[in-house]
Amino acid sequence: MLDCLLAIAPEATTMYESEITRFVRDLLEANPKLKELQKSNRATWWDKPQDLGEQGEHAASEVANKGYAYFPVPAARGFKPGKG
């Protein structure tokens, strides 16, 4: 059955390639220095050594967010906050 399909549509064996994929591939082929520039720019922002002590301090200093930040949720009638 596959042989019949290949005889009818031989292009069916090629994989789909989007316009964006072709654009990026052609861009990188036309400008080979872009790959190195991409690596160096990534190193600027993301590839940094991590300081576990500083991360711990940051985590310890976080304040819990309220459930809804846009306006305070009205209290139920007859309910006094803080009194259980």
C-alpha positions as CSV (number, residue, x, y, z in Angstrom):
1,M,0.0,0.0,0.0
2,L,2.9,2.4,0.8
3,D,4.3,1.7,-2.6
4,C,1.1,2.9,-4.2
5,L,1.1,6.1,-2.2
6,L,4.7,6.8,-3.1
7,A,4.0,6.3,-6.8
8,I,1.1,8.8,-6.6
9,A,2.7,11.4,-4.4
10,P,6.5,11.0,-4.0
11,E,6.7,14.4,-2.2
12,A,4.8,12.7,0.7
13,T,8.0,11.2,2.0
14,T,9.5,14.6,2.7
15,M,8.9,16.1,6.1
16,Y,7.0,19.4,6.5
17,E,9.1,22.5,7.1
18,S,7.5,25.7,8.1
19,E,8.3,29.1,6.6
20,I,9.9,30.2,9.9
21,T,12.2,27.2,10.0
22,R,13.3,27.9,6.4
23,F,13.8,31.5,7.2
24,V,16.0,30.8,10.3
25,R,18.0,28.2,8.5
26,D,18.6,30.5,5.5
27,L,19.5,33.4,7.8
28,L,22.1,31.3,9.6
29,E,23.5,30.0,6.4
30,A,23.8,33.5,5.0
31,N,25.3,34.9,8.3
32,P,27.5,32.2,10.0
33,K,28.7,34.7,12.6
34,L,25.1,34.9,14.0
35,K,25.5,31.5,15.7
36,E,28.6,32.7,17.7
37,L,26.9,36.0,18.5
38,Q,23.8,34.1,19.8
39,K,26.0,32.0,22.1
40,S,27.9,35.0,23.4
41,N,24.7,37.0,24.1
42,R,23.1,34.0,25.8
43,A,26.2,33.8,28.1
44,T,25.6,37.5,28.9
45,W,22.2,36.9,30.5
46,W,21.8,33.2,31.4
47,D,25.0,31.3,31.7
48,K,26.1,32.7,35.1
49,P,27.7,30.9,38.1
50,Q,25.1,30.4,40.8
51,D,25.6,31.5,44.4
52,L,23.5,29.2,46.6
53,G,23.9,31.4,49.7
54,E,22.5,34.4,47.8
55,Q,19.6,32.3,46.4
56,G,18.8,31.2,50.0
57,E,18.8,34.8,51.2
58,H,16.5,35.8,48.4
59,A,14.1,32.9,49.1
60,A,14.0,33.7,52.8
61,S,13.2,37.4,52.2
62,E,10.2,36.8,50.0
63,V,6.8,37.9,51.4
64,A,3.7,35.9,50.7
65,N,1.3,37.4,48.2
66,K,-2.3,38.1,49.0
67,G,-4.8,36.0,47.2
68,Y,-6.2,38.8,45.0
69,A,-4.1,41.9,44.4
70,Y,-6.5,44.3,42.7
71,F,-8.8,45.1,45.6
72,P,-9.4,43.7,49.1
73,V,-12.0,41.0,49.2
74,P,-15.0,42.2,51.3
75,A,-15.4,40.5,54.7
76,A,-18.5,38.4,55.3
77,R,-21.2,40.2,57.3
78,G,-20.9,39.5,61.0
79,F,-17.3,38.1,60.6
80,K,-14.6,39.8,62.5
81,P,-11.1,39.1,61.2
82,G,-8.7,37.8,63.7
83,K,-11.4,36.5,66.1
84,G,-11.8,32.7,65.8
